[in-house]
Amino acid sequence: QVQLVESGGGLVQPGGSLRLSCAASGSIARINDMGWYRQAPGKQRELVARITSSGRTNYADSVKGRFTISRDNAKNTVYLQMNSLKPEDTAVYYCNADVFVLVDSRWYGNNYWGQGTQVTVSS
């Protein structure tokens, strides 16, 4: 019953910026960690950034200093501001969230993925 819907991907030149958004909707009791992952052609899906419900963040070394993850708890939305983009950032970016739902008076924690959004960095 929970969906993660992403937006903001596209084509950008090296050195440019993009801002990704991911909004969670459905029968949500609460959301703990939210994050962004990416999968480039021929590579494994990898962590880009994660953020806790209280705002604590962690980043992959490859994006530190260039990307910023943030969230708006009131909107159940997580963002990824991507600056100084490089061709190696080209990938499908996936939103991920640890979501608690209420079923039969019991909270269940589930992990959800968005559909992915393409980010292409090319001149």
N, C-alpha and C positions, 0 to 999 in steps of 0.2 A: 504493500500500500504506500510505500515511500518511493518517490521519484527524485532524481537529481537531474536538473536540466541546466546544461552549460551553454554559454554564449561568449562571443568576443573573439573567437579565432579568426584567422584570415592570413592574407599574404602581406608581409612587411619586408622592407629592405634591411640589410644589416645595419645595426646601430639604431634601429627604430624601436618603437614601443607598442605593446598591446596590453590590454587589460581583460582578463578572463573573469567571468562570473559564473557561479554555480548556485542555483537556488533549490533548496530541498522543500518538498511538499508532501502531504499525506498525513497519515495517522501518527504524528510525531509526538512522543512524550518529552524527549529531550535529545539533543545532539551533543556528543562529546567531541572527539577529535574530528576535524575535517582536513582534507589535504588534496594536493594535486600530484598526479603521477603522469609520466609521459612514456610513449613508446615510439622510438624512431625506427625507420625501416631497417630490418635485419638485426634489431637489438631487443633485449628484454625490456619489459616495462620497469621503470625505475621511479623511485621517490624524487619528487621535485621539492615539495615543501609540505609541512603539516602545521596545524595550529590547534591548540587545545581550546576548550570552552572558555577558559580564563584568559586566553590570548597569548600563551607561551608558544613560541615558534621554533621550528628547526628547518634547516635547508640542506639540500645537497650541496657539496662543495663546489660543484660546477656552476651553481647559480648564485652563490652567496655574493652579496654586494650589488647584484643586478636585479634580482626578483624580490618582491615583497608580498607575503601572504597576509591577508587580513580577513575579518569576518564581521558580519552584522547579525548578532544573535536574534534581534527582533525580527529580522527578515529571513532567518535561517539560510543565510547566504554567505558564501566564501568567495574571496576574490584573489586573483593573482596578477599583480602588476609586474609586467616584464619589460625591463629597460635594457638598453645596450644589447639588443638581440643579435645572436650570431647564427650563421648557417647551421651549426651543430645543435641549435635549439629546435630545429625542425622536427616535428613529431606530432602525433596525436596526443592531446592532453586530456586526461581523465580526472574528473572530480571523484573524490571518495569521502565517505562519511560514516562514522560510527553512530548509529541511531538507535535509540530505545523506543520501542512501541509497546503499547499496553494491550495485552490479550488476556481475557478472563481474569482481570484484576492482578495480573502479574506483568512486570516489566521484562521485556526481552530485548537484548542487545543484538543488533544485526549490522552487518557491514554492507554498504551499498555503493554502487558505481554509477557514474553518469555515462552517457552514450559516447562521449569523447568529442573533442573539437579539434580540427586540424589547424596547426600553426606552421606556416611555411615562411622561412627567412631566406630570401633570395633577392639578388639584384637583377 
